[in-house]
């Protein structure tokens, strides 16, 4: 959840979800953020298991791990249902 606590990371997830995969440069071109900042956000998302990367020559290709995101969504839905069912 902490990985999605930053609005830029949420937007990066949305951007990656629209593409098959992207390199860091392609993400940078779509945001008003420095390359180093985008790299750090991608690192956090990879460490959280929400994004995967595959080395591709000199670049890495990033993509959303849709199964992990779906699992997180299901967990959050269950939490909300449990916490809010009495209302």
Buried (B, 14 or more C-beta within 10 A) or exposed (E): EEBBEEEBBBBBBEBBEEBEBBBBEBBBEBBEBEEEEBBBBBEBBBEBBBBBBEEEEEBBBBBBBEEBBEEBEEEEEEEEEEEEEEE
